[in-house]
Amino acid sequence: MTVTPLPPVAAPAADLSVWPAGTEERPHGRLAVGGVPLDELAESHGTPLYVLDEAEVRERCRTYRDAFPEADVHYAAKAFLCRALAHWVEEEGLGLDVCSAGELELAVTTGFPPERILLHGNAKSPEDLRTALRLGVGRIVIDSPAEIARIAAAVGPGERQRVMLRVTPGISAGGHAKIRTGSDDQKFGLSLRDGHAQHAITRVLGQPRLRLTGLHCHLGSQITDVKPYLVAVRRMVGLMARTRDAHGVVLSELDLGGGHGIAYRPGDPVLDLTALARRVRAELAESCAGAGLPVPRLIVEPGRAVTGPAGVVVYRVLAVKATPERCFVAVDGGMSDNPRPALYGVRYAPRLIGRRSEAEVRRATVVGRHCEAGDVLAEDVPLPSDVHPGDLLAVPVAGAYHLSMASTYNLVGRPPVVAVAAGTSRLLVRRETQADLQARDVGL
């Protein structure tokens, strides 16, 4: 078979806009994050390898605190959580929102104040609720009518658990249908449109062991437009006004969730955080004034916008295969350490690191090692035509929904996480070994 050469493309500019702010280009094609060359980390820790820039995480926490000085900022732990990250978030003054007993237990046993934690989830298990009440979680966000009586029955005599109610405001926003959570046709929350939210408020207020502090909504993920948040403010304030009129209760908190969009490739749209904060504050003040309500305490829940751009994943090339249509570059990771391209069609911008290539640049498809045709990490991306086995590829914006969504597909262990800061590195999460995987298999 004759293989038709793939046409060359223009070499990509050295655009580091989606990399951690402290990323440096060094001689001979080397790239350093947090003052540490990525190729050195790959040699010492192996690949695949997640690298997390501590300074970038902390700076993004501070950016949110500065943008929302009168609000409570809660980091969404589902994006990525480990003990060190919980410490960084707590030290920078953020709260935390969690979705399971596992996330909650890890945070609290690491020293995170439980009163600054919110527990989410559309189907909380009995263990989730027992753990939340035992550890004294700050808020439980009620997501369904069945939870109201379950939580109230579990609260001890003479105690009151603070709760919020998750409302579905009927707004479709987000970068993909699978991550749009504010519309009426998905599993989260209680609908504002059909009256279920109002009915649930009545039921919660009738439970003496529950204290309803406010309302919660989450519109989706990867939202890059401010307008959906403004519509949500108006609708949620309207419900708060109806609650006051019907029950004489003025709710003191409004949680607008997160979903703030970031760039995965240079030129991707992002959410303007400064504009979001300014316009949400103005809309909230205006809507409350119109309804005759005091302005509630605002809560926002960024996740990927805090850790996503702070992370990099490093792979080693295992094989290069050309077909008449394309060139496949296969690496030693894949959908087990990053399922997002397969799930959501996310596009990344991988880069050759560790050596400088003078070869012409061609289009390539970076694929993983797993037994799935859909195990594609980056499709149709510019890479030097002399990429070969043993080379290193690094992919930016890997700090959110990579390790947290990783699996052991094909019994491949999950990669380690290394933190970098001021020219030093330290292991945060060790690599999952074959011994770890086999220790769980006890049924022979």
Secondary structure, DSSP 8 states (H G I E B T S, - for coil): -------EE-------TTS-TT-EEEGGGEEEETTEEHHHHHHHH-SSEEEEEHHHHHHHHHHHHHH-TTSEEEEEGGG---HHHHHHHHHTT-EEEESSHHHHHHHHHTT--GGGEEE--SS--HHHHHHHHHHT-SEEEE-SHHHHHHHHHHS-TT--EEEEEEEE-S---SSSGGGB-SSTTSSSSEESTTSHHHHHHHHHHT-TTEEEEEEE---BSSB--SHHHHHHHHHHHHHHHHHHHHHS----EEE----B---SSTT-----HHHHHHHHHHHHHHHHHHHT----EEEE--SHHHHGGGEEEEEEEEEEEE-SS-EEEEES--TTT--HHHHH------EEESS---S-EEEEEEE-SSS-TT-EEEEEEEEETT--TT-EEEEES-SSSSGGG---GGG-----EEEEETTEEEEEE----HHHHHHT----
